[in-house]
Amino acid sequence: MRDARRHRSLLIACFAIIYLIWGSSYLATSLGVRSLPPFLFGGIRFVIAGVALWIVARTLAARRAPSRPLVVDRVEWRHVAIVGFCTVLLSNGCNVWAMQWVQSNQSALLNVSSAFWIPIFGMLGPRGHAIDRRALIGLALGIAGTLLIVWPREGLQTANLFPQLVILVGCMGWAAGTIYLRNAKLKLDLLSFTALQMLVGGVMLTVLGLVAGEVGRWNWSPVGLAAMAYLTVFSSCVAYAAYAWLAQNTSPARVATYGYVNPAIATLLGWWVLGELLTGGELLGMAVILVGVVLVNWPDPEPAPEAPG
């Protein structure tokens, strides 16, 4: 009984963590890129988070299996580099750059489109599988909802259209990295791999910031540094640890609910803290996208047991 209550308490706590922290990460990013250059803002965050998570991961691994050697060969580094490129350099890089112009609530809504690219890319690779009719309907609804969100408020000459499209490119990068990781045969444990992925991707993003000349724009803004610290400690380390625990202790359908809750939290915080508003078309697009996500991720029915004999 005590173990069941402890498990339930951890379940509630971990869901609260990923809902609140990842839902509020859009607000933190929006505040950060207002005062710090975007690529260095994102790159330094992931470098620090990668180092911290690596220390935690190796400490836990040493306790579980003290005699097990650490193996990071050339193939493993290739996996790390590809996933880091897709999920950090491409996905986060596109988002932090675009959020200089795109509201935090719009960014959160557009990032839900990752849930549509993942099953599309999931048809590829050795573990690929076809999309059923229900998922196809959900994908079509998701595309329609996305178009409603990115549709220019003031005609086709709006300055926000291109940054919104860049966010969608970042979502494709996240989905591609997710499917690549799903098909890769890793020697490292997931937490150690994620730490290296953050570190390598963070180095790539930092180099991009240096090449883009962002050093001259760097300043020690208290708001920007606070946003970076929040994202480093809570969004990258604490929330991911909670997500990893949930992935092992509850169903994928339940874990996927963060994709529905986070946009609502981001929208609420954007309105409350930054005074952001959504148009009627964007609200309709949000509703259509969420319906599409539910259809795409709806769990398949359990097969009926065969009759004896």
SERO-4910 file (N, C-alpha, C, O; in steps of 0.05 Angstrom, whole numbers):
BEGIN
 pado doro    nc1    nc2    nc3   cac1   cac2   cac3    cc1    cc2    cc3    oc1    oc2    oc3
  Met    A     17    -24      0      0      0      0     17     25      0     12     44    -15
  Arg    A     38     25     17     56     48     18     70     52     -9     73     75    -18
  Asp    A     79     30    -21     93     33    -47     73     44    -68     81     60    -85
  Ala    A     48     35    -67     29     45    -87     24     75    -83     22     90   -103
  Arg    A     22     84    -58     18    113    -53     43    129    -62     40    151    -73
  Arg    A     66    118    -56     91    131    -64     92    134    -95    100    154   -106
  His    A     85    112   -109     85    112   -138     65    133   -149     71    148   -167
  Arg    A     42    134   -137     21    153   -145     31    182   -140     27    200   -157
  Ser    A     44    187   -117     54    213   -111     75    222   -131     76    245   -140
  Leu    A     94    203   -138    114    209   -157    102    215   -185    111    232   -199
  Leu    A     81    199   -192     68    203   -217     56    231   -219     60    245   -239
  Ile    A     42    239   -199     30    266   -198     51    288   -199     49    307   -214
  Ala    A     73    284   -183     94    304   -182    108    307   -209    114    329   -218
  Cys    A    114    285   -223    128    286   -248    111    298   -270    120    313   -287
  Phe    A     85    291   -270     67    304   -290     65    334   -285     65    350   -304
  Ala    A     63    342   -260     62    371   -253     88    385   -263     87    407   -273
  Ile    A    111    371   -260    136    383   -268    137    388   -298    143    410   -307
  Ile    A    130    367   -314    133    371   -343    111    389   -354    116    404   -373
  Tyr    A     87    389   -341     66    408   -350     75    437   -345     74    454   -363
  Leu    A     82    443   -320     88    470   -312    114    481   -323    116    503   -333
  Ile    A    135    464   -321    162    474   -329    163    476   -360    171    497   -370
  Trp    A    155    455   -374    157    457   -403    136    477   -414    140    489   -435
  Gly    A    113    479   -400     94    499   -409    103    528   -405     97    545   -421
  Ser    A    120    532   -384    130    559   -379    156    565   -393    166    588   -393
  Ser    A    168    544   -406    194    549   -420    191    568   -443    211    582   -450
  Tyr    A    167    570   -455    164    589   -477    165    618   -467    176    635   -480
  Leu    A    153    623   -444    155    649   -432    184    656   -425    193    678   -431
  Ala    A    198    637   -413    227    642   -406    243    648   -431    260    665   -431
  Thr    A    238    632   -453    253    637   -477    247    664   -489    265    679   -498
  Ser    A    221    672   -489    213    698   -499    227    721   -484    236    740   -496
  Leu    A    228    718   -457    242    738   -441    272    739   -447    284    760   -448
  Gly    A    283    715   -450    312    713   -454    322    725   -480    341    740   -480
  Val    A    308    720   -502    317    730   -528    311    760   -532    320    772   -551
  Arg    A    296    771   -513    292    801   -514    317    816   -506    321    839   -514
  Ser    A    335    803   -491    358    817   -480    385    803   -487    406    815   -485
  Leu    A    384    777   -496    408    763   -502    407    753   -531    385    747   -541
  Pro    A    430    751   -545    429    740   -573    420    711   -573    429    696   -556
  Pro    A    403    704   -591    389    678   -590    407    653   -590    403    635   -574
  Phe    A    426    652   -608    442    628   -611    460    623   -587    463    600   -578
  Leu    A    473    644   -577    489    641   -553    471    635   -529    479    620   -511
  Phe    A    448    647   -528    429    642   -506    422    613   -505    422    600   -484
  Gly    A    416    601   -528    409    573   -529    433    555   -526    432    534   -512
  Gly    A    455    562   -539    479    545   -539    491    542   -511    497    519   -503
  Ile    A    495    564   -498    508    563   -471    490    547   -452    500    532   -435
  Arg    A    464    551   -454    445    536   -437    449    506   -441    450    492   -421
  Phe    A    450    497   -465    452    468   -469    480    457   -462    482    434   -454
  Val    A    500    473   -466    527    463   -458    528    459   -427    537    438   -418
  Ile    A    518    478   -412    518    476   -383    500    452   -375    507    436   -357
  Ala    A    476    451   -387    457    429   -380    468    402   -387    465    383   -372
  Gly    A    482    400   -410    494    375   -418    515    365   -398    516    342   -391
  Val    A    532    384   -389    553    376   -370    541    367   -344    549    347   -332
  Ala    A    521    383   -334    508    376   -308    494    349   -310    496    333   -292
  Leu    A    479    344   -332    465    319   -335    484    296   -339    478    274   -330
  Trp    A    507    300   -351    527    279   -355    537    270   -327    541    246   -322
  Ile    A    543    290   -310    553    283   -283    532    266   -268    539    246   -256
  Val    A    507    275   -270    486    260   -256    483    232   -268    481    212   -253
  Ala    A    483    230   -295    479    204   -308    501    185   -301    496    161   -296
  Arg    A    526    194   -302    549    176   -296    550    168   -267    558    146   -260
  Thr    A    541    186   -249    540    180   -221    520    157   -216    525    138   -201
  Leu    A    496    160   -228    476    139   -225    484    113   -238    479     92   -227
  Ala    A    497    115   -261    506     90   -275    528     76   -258    528     51   -258
  Ala    A    545     91   -245    566     79   -229    555     65   -205    565     45   -196
  Arg    A    533     75   -194    520     62   -171    506     37   -180    506     17   -165
  Arg    A    494     37   -204    479     13   -213    498     -9   -221    494    -32   -215
  Ala    A    519     -2   -236    538    -22   -246    567    -11   -245    577      0   -264
  Pro    A    580    -13   -221    606     -1   -218    627    -11   -237    646      3   -244
  Ser    A    625    -36   -245    646    -48   -262    641    -46   -292    657    -54   -308
  Arg    A    618    -35   -299    611    -34   -328    627    -11   -341    625     12   -332
  Pro    A    642    -17   -362    658      4   -375    641     23   -392    620     16   -401
  Leu    A    650     47   -394    637     67   -411    646     64   -440    670     66   -445
  Val    A    627     60   -458    633     56   -486    621     78   -502    596     80   -505
  Val    A    638     95   -514    629    116   -532    646    114   -557    666    129   -559
  Asp    A    640     97   -575    656     92   -599    648    111   -621    631    129   -618
  Arg    A    660    107   -645    655    125   -667    626    125   -676    615    146   -682
  Val    A    613    101   -676    585     99   -684    567    114   -664    548    128   -671
  Glu    A    574    111   -638    558    125   -617    561    155   -620    541    170   -616
  Trp    A    585    165   -625    589    194   -629    573    204   -653    563    226   -653
  Arg    A    571    187   -674    555    195   -697    526    198   -690    513    217   -698
  His    A    516    179   -674    488    181   -664    484    207   -648    465    222   -652
  Val    A    503    212   -630    502    236   -613    501    261   -631    485    279   -627
  Ala    A    519    262   -651    521    286   -668    496    291   -684    487    313   -686
  Ile    A    485    269   -695    461    272   -712    437    281   -695    422    299   -703
  Val    A    433    268   -672    410    275   -655    414    303   -644    394    318   -642
  Gly    A    438    309   -636    444    336   -625    439    358   -646    428    379   -640
  Phe    A    447    352   -671    442    371   -693    412    376   -697    403    398   -700
  Cys    A    396    354   -697    368    356   -703    352    369   -680    336    387   -684
  Thr    A    358    360   -655    340    368   -633    350    393   -618    334    406   -605
  Val    A    376    400   -621    386    424   -608    392    446   -628    380    467   -627
  Leu    A    411    440   -646    418    461   -666    395    469   -683    389    493   -686
  Leu    A    381    450   -695    360    456   -714    334    464   -699    323    485   -704
  Ser    A    325    447   -681    299    452   -667    301    476   -649    286    495   -653
  Asn    A    319    475   -629    320    498   -611    331    523   -624    322    545   -618
  Gly    A    350    520   -643    361    543   -657    340    558   -672    339    582   -671
  Cys    A    323    543   -687    301    556   -702    282    570   -683    273    592   -688
  Asn    A    275    557   -660    256    568   -642    266    594   -629    252    614   -628
  Val    A    291    593   -618    301    617   -604    305    640   -623    300    663   -616
  Trp    A    313    634   -648    316    656   -667    289    668   -674    286    692   -674
  Ala    A    269    651   -680    243    660   -689    228    675   -666    212    693   -672
  Met    A    233    668   -641    218    680   -619    226    708   -613    216    721   -595
  Gln    A    245    719   -629    251    748   -627    227    763   -639    224    787   -633
  Trp    A    211    750   -656    188    763   -669    161    749   -663    140    762   -664
  Val    A    162    724   -657    138    708   -653    131    707   -623    148    703   -606
  Gln    A    105    711   -617     96    710   -589    101    682   -577    101    662   -592
  Ser    A    105    681   -551    110    655   -538     86    636   -541     90    612   -544
  Asn    A     61    647   -540     38    629   -543     36    617   -571     29    594   -575
  Gln    A     43    634   -592     42    624   -619     64    602   -623     59    582   -636
  Ser    A     87    607   -611    109    588   -613    101    561   -601    106    540   -613
  Ala    A     88    562   -578     79    537   -565     59    522   -582     60    498   -585
  Leu    A     40    537   -594     20    524   -611     33    511   -636     26    489   -644
  Leu    A     52    526   -648     65    515   -672     82    491   -666     85    473   -683
  Asn    A     93    489   -642    110    467   -635     94    441   -631    105    419   -631
  Val    A     68    444   -628     51    419   -627     53    404   -653     48    380   -654
  Ser    A     60    418   -675     62    404   -701     83    382   -701     83    365   -720
  Ser    A    101    382   -682    120    359   -680    106    333   -678    115    312   -688
  Ala    A     82    333   -665     67    309   -661     56    298   -688     49    275   -690
  Phe    A     56    315   -709     47    306   -735     71    296   -752     68    278   -768
  Trp    A     94    309   -749    117    301   -765    128    275   -755    139    259   -771
  Ile    A    126    269   -729    137    244   -718    124    220   -732    140    202   -740
  Pro    A     98    217   -734     87    193   -747     93    193   -777     95    171   -789
  Ile    A     96    216   -790    103    217   -818    131    206   -822    136    188   -839
  Phe    A    151    216   -806    178    206   -808    180    177   -797    198    162   -804
  Gly    A    160    170   -780    161    143   -768    155    121   -788    159     98   -782
  Met    A    146    129   -812    142    108   -833    169     99   -844    170     79   -858
  Leu    A    190    113   -838    217    107   -849    233     91   -830    227     90   -806
  Gly    A    254     78   -839    272     64   -822    264     35   -817    242     26   -824
  Pro    A    282     20   -803    277     -8   -798    253    -13   -780    241    -35   -781
  Arg    A    245      6   -764    222      3   -747    198     19   -756    180     25   -741
  Gly    A    198     26   -782    177     42   -793    150     27   -795    150      3   -796
  His    A    129     42   -793    102     31   -795     84     50   -809     88     74   -808
  Ala    A     63     39   -822     45     55   -838     26     71   -820     22     65   -796
  Ile    A     14     92   -831     -5    109   -817    -33     99   -824    -40     96   -848
  Asp    A    -50     95   -804    -77     86   -809    -95    110   -817    -86    133   -817
  Arg    A   -120    104   -823   -139    124   -833   -144    145   -812   -145    169   -818
  Arg    A   -147    137   -787   -153    156   -766   -130    176   -763   -134    200   -759
  Ala    A   -105    166   -764    -82    183   -761    -80    202   -785    -72    225   -782
  Leu    A    -87    192   -809    -86    210   -833   -106    233   -830   -100    255   -837
  Ile    A   -130    227   -819   -149    249   -814   -137    269   -793   -140    293   -797
  Gly    A   -125    258   -773   -112    275   -753    -90    293   -764    -88    316   -758
  Leu    A    -74    281   -782    -53    297   -796    -65    319   -813    -54    341   -813
  Ala    A    -86    312   -827    -99    333   -844   -110    356   -827   -107    379   -834
  Leu    A   -122    349   -804   -132    369   -786   -109    386   -775   -111    410   -772
  Gly    A    -87    372   -768    -64    387   -757    -53    407   -777    -46    429   -769
  Ile    A    -51    399   -802    -41    418   -823    -61    442   -826    -52    464   -828
  Ala    A    -87    436   -825   -107    457   -827   -105    476   -804   -106    501   -807
  Gly    A   -102    465   -779    -99    482   -756    -74    499   -756    -74    522   -748
  Thr    A    -52    487   -766    -27    502   -768    -30    525   -787    -20    547   -782
  Leu    A    -43    521   -810    -47    542   -829    -64    565   -817    -59    588   -823
  Leu    A    -84    558   -800    -99    579   -787    -82    596   -769    -87    620   -766
  Ile    A    -63    583   -756    -46    598   -737    -26    616   -751    -22    639   -744
  Val    A    -13    606   -773      7    621   -787     -5    640   -807     10    657   -818
  Trp    A    -31    638   -812    -43    656   -832    -39    685   -824    -46    693   -802
  Pro    A    -27    701   -841    -20    729   -834    -44    745   -824    -66    744   -836
  Arg    A    -40    759   -802    -62    776   -791    -67    800   -809    -89    810   -811
  Glu    A    -45    810   -822    -47    835   -837    -39    832   -866    -25    849   -877
  Gly    A    -48    810   -878    -41    805   -906    -15    790   -908     -1    785   -888
  Leu    A     -7    783   -933     16    766   -937     42    780   -933     63    767   -935
  Gln    A     43    806   -928     68    820   -924     76    822   -895     96    835   -889
  Thr    A     62    808   -878     69    809   -849     97    799   -844    107    781   -857
  Ala    A    111    812   -825    139    804   -819    140    779   -803    162    767   -801
  Asn    A    118    770   -791    119    746   -773    116    720   -788    121    699   -777
  Leu    A    109    721   -814    104    696   -828    129    679   -831    129    655   -825
  Phe    A    151    691   -839    176    676   -842    186    664   -816    193    640   -816
  Pro    A    187    679   -794    195    666   -768    178    643   -760    187    624   -748
  Gln    A    152    645   -765    134    623   -759    140    598   -775    140    576   -765
  Leu    A    147    602   -801    155    580   -818    181    568   -808    185    544   -809
  Val    A    199    585   -798    225    575   -786    219    557   -762    233    536   -759
  Ile    A    200    564   -746    192    547   -723    183    520   -733    190    500   -721
  Leu    A    167    520   -754    158    494   -765    181    477   -775    180    453   -773
  Val    A    201    490   -787    225    475   -795    239    463   -770    248    440   -771
  Gly    A    240    478   -748    251    467   -724    235    444   -713    247    425   -703
  Cys    A    209    445   -716    192    422   -708    199    397   -725    199    375   -714
  Met    A    204    401   -750    212    378   -767    238    367   -758    242    343   -758
  Gly    A    256    384   -750    282    375   -739    279    359   -714    292    338   -711
  Trp    A    262    368   -696    257    353   -671    245    325   -678    254    305   -667
  Ala    A    226    324   -696    214    298   -704    234    280   -717    235    256   -711
  Ala    A    251    291   -734    272    274   -748    291    263   -727    299    240   -729
  Gly    A    300    279   -708    318    270   -687    305    248   -670    318    229   -662
  Thr    A    279    252   -664    265    232   -648    264    205   -662    269    184   -649
  Ile    A    257    205   -688    255    180   -703    283    167   -707    286    143   -706
  Tyr    A    303    184   -712    330    173   -714    339    159   -688    350    137   -689
  Leu    A    333    172   -666    340    160   -640    324    134   -635    335    115   -624
  Arg    A    300    133   -645    284    109   -641    295     86   -657    294     63   -647
  Asn    A    307     91   -680    318     70   -696    348     63   -690    358     43   -699
  Ala    A    361     81   -675    390     77   -669    393     56   -648    377     53   -629
  Lys    A    414     40   -650    421     20   -630    443     32   -612    466     34   -620
  Leu    A    435     41   -588    453     56   -570    467     37   -551    455     17   -542
  Lys    A    492     44   -545    507     29   -524    505     44   -498    506     32   -476
  Leu    A    501     70   -499    498     86   -475    470     84   -463    451     78   -478
  Asp    A    468     88   -437    441     91   -426    429    117   -435    443    135   -443
  Leu    A    402    119   -434    388    141   -446    396    168   -433    398    188   -447
  Leu    A    400    169   -407    406    194   -393    434    203   -402    438    227   -407
  Ser    A    453    185   -404    480    193   -412    480    202   -441    493    222   -448
  Phe    A    465    188   -458    464    196   -486    451    224   -489    461    240   -505
  Thr    A    430    229   -474    417    255   -475    436    277   -466    436    299   -477
  Ala    A    452    272   -445    471    292   -436    491    299   -458    496    322   -463
  Leu    A    502    278   -472    521    283   -494    507    297   -517    519    315   -530
  Gln    A    482    290   -522    466    302   -543    463    332   -538    467    349   -556
  Met    A    456    339   -513    454    368   -505    481    382   -507    482    404   -518
  Leu    A    502    369   -498    528    381   -498    538    387   -527    546    409   -533
  Val    A    536    366   -544    546    369   -571    528    389   -587    539    406   -601
  Gly    A    502    387   -584    484    406   -597    488    434   -587    487    453   -602
  Gly    A    493    437   -561    499    463   -549    524    475   -560    525    500   -565
  Val    A    545    459   -564    570    469   -576    565    478   -605    575    499   -613
  Met    A    549    463   -620    542    471   -647    528    498   -647    534    515   -664
  Leu    A    508    501   -629    493    526   -628    510    549   -619    507    572   -629
  Thr    A    529    544   -601    547    565   -592    565    574   -614    570    598   -618
  Val    A    576    555   -630    593    561   -653    578    578   -673    588    597   -684
  Leu    A    552    571   -678    536    586   -696    533    615   -686    534    634   -702
  Gly    A    529    618   -660    527    645   -649    553    661   -652    552    685   -658
  Leu    A    576    647   -649    602    661   -653    606    669   -682    615    691   -688
  Val    A    599    651   -701    601    657   -729    583    680   -737    589    696   -754
  Ala    A    559    681   -724    539    702   -731    546    729   -718    532    748   -722
  Gly    A    568    730   -703    577    755   -691    561    763   -667    558    787   -661
  Glu    A    550    744   -652    533    751   -629    549    759   -605    537    769   -585
  Val    A    575    755   -605    591    762   -581    588    792   -576    586    800   -553
  Gly    A    588    808   -597    585    837   -593    559    845   -582    556    867   -572
  Arg    A    538    828   -584    512    835   -574    507    823   -546    486    829   -534
  Trp    A    526    808   -536    523    796   -510    523    817   -488    540    835   -489
  Asn    A    506    815   -468    506    832   -445    497    817   -421    484    796   -424
  Trp    A    504    826   -398    498    812   -373    471    821   -362    469    831   -340
  Ser    A    451    818   -378    424    825   -371    413    807   -348    413    783   -352
  Pro    A    404    818   -326    394    801   -304    370    785   -313    368    761   -306
  Val    A    352    796   -329    329    781   -339    337    759   -357    328    736   -354
  Gly    A    355    765   -376    364    744   -395    379    722   -381    374    698   -387
  Leu    A    396    728   -362    411    708   -348    393    691   -330    397    667   -327
  Ala    A    373    704   -318    354    689   -301    338    669   -319    333    647   -310
  Ala    A    330    678   -342    315    661   -361    333    637   -369    324    614   -370
  Met    A    359    643   -375    377    621   -382    381    601   -359    381    577   -364
  Ala    A    384    612   -335    387    594   -312    363    577   -308    365    553   -302
  Tyr    A    339    588   -311    314    573   -308    312    551   -328    306    528   -321
  Leu    A    318    557   -353    317    537   -374    338    515   -371    333    492   -376
  Thr    A    362    523   -362    383    504   -358    377    484   -336    379    460   -340
  Val    A    369    495   -313    365    477   -289    339    462   -291    338    438   -288
  Phe    A    318    477   -296    291    465   -294    282    452   -321    274    428   -321
  Ser    A    283    466   -343    273    455   -368    290    433   -379    280    413   -388
  Ser    A    317    437   -377    335    417   -389    341    393   -371    343    371   -380
  Cys    A    344    398   -345    352    377   -326    328    365   -310    323    341   -313
  Val    A    315    382   -295    293    372   -277    270    360   -294    262    338   -288
  Ala    A    261    375   -313    238    366   -329    244    341   -345    228    323   -347
  Tyr    A    269    339   -356    275    316   -371    278    291   -353    269    269   -361
  Ala    A    289    294   -329    290    272   -310    262    262   -304    257    238   -302
  Ala    A    243    281   -300    215    273   -294    203    259   -319    189    239   -316
  Tyr    A    209    269   -342    199    257   -367    209    229   -371    195    211   -378
  Ala    A    236    225   -365    247    198   -368    235    179   -348    230    155   -355
  Trp    A    229    188   -324    216    170   -304    188    163   -313    180    140   -311
  Leu    A    173    182   -324    146    177   -333    147    157   -357    130    140   -359
  Ala    A    167    160   -374    168    143   -398    171    113   -389    164     95   -404
  Gln    A    182    109   -366    187     81   -356    165     72   -337    163     48   -332
  Asn    A    148     90   -327    129     82   -306    100     88   -313     83     83   -296
  Thr    A     94     97   -337     66    101   -345     64     97   -375     84     93   -388
  Ser    A     40     98   -385     36     91   -414     44    115   -432     43    138   -423
  Pro    A     52    109   -457     60    130   -476     37    150   -480     41    174   -484
  Ala    A     12    140   -480    -11    158   -485    -13    178   -463    -20    202   -468
  Arg    A     -8    170   -438     -9    189   -416     14    209   -417     10    233   -413
  Val    A     38    199   -424     61    217   -426     56    238   -448     64    261   -445
  Ala    A     43    230   -470     39    248   -492     20    271   -486     18    290   -501
  Thr    A      6    270   -463    -12    291   -456      1    318   -451    -11    339   -452
  Tyr    A     28    318   -446     41    343   -443     40    360   -468     40    385   -467
  Gly    A     37    347   -491     34    362   -516      8    377   -518      6    396   -534
  Tyr    A    -12    369   -503    -38    383   -502    -38    405   -481    -50    426   -485
  Val    A    -25    399   -458    -27    417   -435     -8    441   -438    -15    463   -431
  Asn    A     17    436   -448     37    457   -450     28    482   -465     32    504   -456
  Pro    A     15    478   -489      6    503   -503    -14    519   -487    -14    543   -488
  Ala    A    -32    505   -472    -51    520   -456    -37    536   -434    -44    559   -429
  Ile    A    -17    524   -421     -2    538   -400     14    561   -412     15    583   -401
  Ala    A     27    556   -435     42    577   -449     24    601   -457     31    624   -454
  Thr    A      0    594   -467    -19    615   -475    -28    631   -450    -29    656   -452
  Leu    A    -34    618   -428    -42    632   -404    -20    650   -393    -25    673   -386
  Leu    A      5    640   -392     27    655   -382     34    679   -401     40    701   -391
  Gly    A     32    674   -427     37    695   -446     18    718   -443     25    741   -445
  Trp    A     -8    711   -438    -28    732   -434    -24    746   -407    -26    770   -406
  Trp    A    -18    731   -386    -16    742   -359      9    759   -356      8    781   -344
  Val    A     32    749   -365     57    763   -360     65    782   -382     74    804   -376
  Leu    A     60    774   -407     70    791   -430     47    805   -444     52    821   -462
  Gly    A     22    800   -436      0    814   -449     -5    804   -477    -16    819   -494
  Glu    A      3    779   -484     -1    768   -510    -30    760   -514    -43    749   -496
  Leu    A    -40    764   -538    -68    756   -545    -68    739   -570    -50    740   -586
  Leu    A    -89    722   -573    -92    706   -596   -117    715   -611   -138    722   -599
  Thr    A   -116    715   -638   -139    722   -654   -159    699   -654   -153    677   -645
  Gly    A   -183    704   -664   -203    683   -666   -193    660   -684   -198    637   -678
  Gly    A   -179    667   -706   -169    646   -723   -148    629   -710   -147    605   -714
  Glu    A   -131    642   -693   -110    626   -679   -123    608   -658   -114    586   -654
  Leu    A   -143    618   -644   -157    601   -624   -170    577   -638   -170    555   -628
  Leu    A   -183    583   -661   -195    561   -676   -173    541   -685   -177    517   -684
  Gly    A   -151    552   -695   -129    534   -703   -119    517   -680   -112    494   -684
  Met    A   -117    529   -656   -109    514   -632   -127    490   -627   -119    468   -622
  Ala    A   -153    496   -629   -173    474   -624   -171    452   -645   -172    429   -639
  Val    A   -168    460   -670   -166    441   -692   -140    424   -689   -141    400   -693
  Ile    A   -118    437   -682    -93    422   -678    -95    402   -655    -86    379   -658
  Leu    A   -107    410   -633   -109    391   -611   -127    367   -617   -121    345   -609
  Val    A   -148    372   -633   -165    349   -642   -148    331   -659   -149    306   -657
  Gly    A   -132    343   -677   -115    327   -694    -94    311   -679    -89    287   -685
  Val    A    -82    323   -659    -62    309   -642    -75    285   -628    -63    264   -626
  Val    A    -99    289   -617   -113    268   -603   -118    244   -623   -114    221   -615
  Leu    A   -126    250   -648   -131    229   -667   -105    214   -674   -105    190   -677
  Val    A    -84    229   -678    -58    217   -686    -47    199   -663    -37    178   -669
  Asn    A    -50    208   -638    -38    194   -616    -58    176   -600    -51    165   -579
  Trp    A    -82    173   -611   -102    157   -596    -92    128   -595    -85    117   -616
  Pro    A    -91    116   -572    -80     88   -570    -97     68   -585   -121     69   -585
  Asp    A    -83     49   -598    -97     28   -613   -110     10   -593   -100      5   -571
  Pro    A   -134     -1   -600   -148    -20   -582   -132    -45   -578   -118    -55   -596
  Glu    A   -134    -56   -554   -120    -81   -548   -133   -104   -564   -158   -105   -566
  Pro    A   -117   -122   -576   -129   -144   -591   -145   -162   -573   -137   -168   -550
  Ala    A   -167   -172   -582   -184   -190   -566   -170   -217   -562   -157   -227   -581
  Pro    A   -171   -229   -539   -158   -255   -534   -171   -276   -551   -196   -277   -554
  Glu    A   -154   -295   -561   -165   -317   -577   -180   -337   -559   -174   -340   -535
  Ala    A   -200   -349   -571   -216   -369   -556   -199   -394   -552   -183   -401   -570
  Pro    A   -202   -407   -530   -186   -432   -525   -192   -453   -546   -214   -457   -555
  Gly    A   -170   -465   -555   -173   -486   -575   -177   -476   -603   -180   -492   -622
***
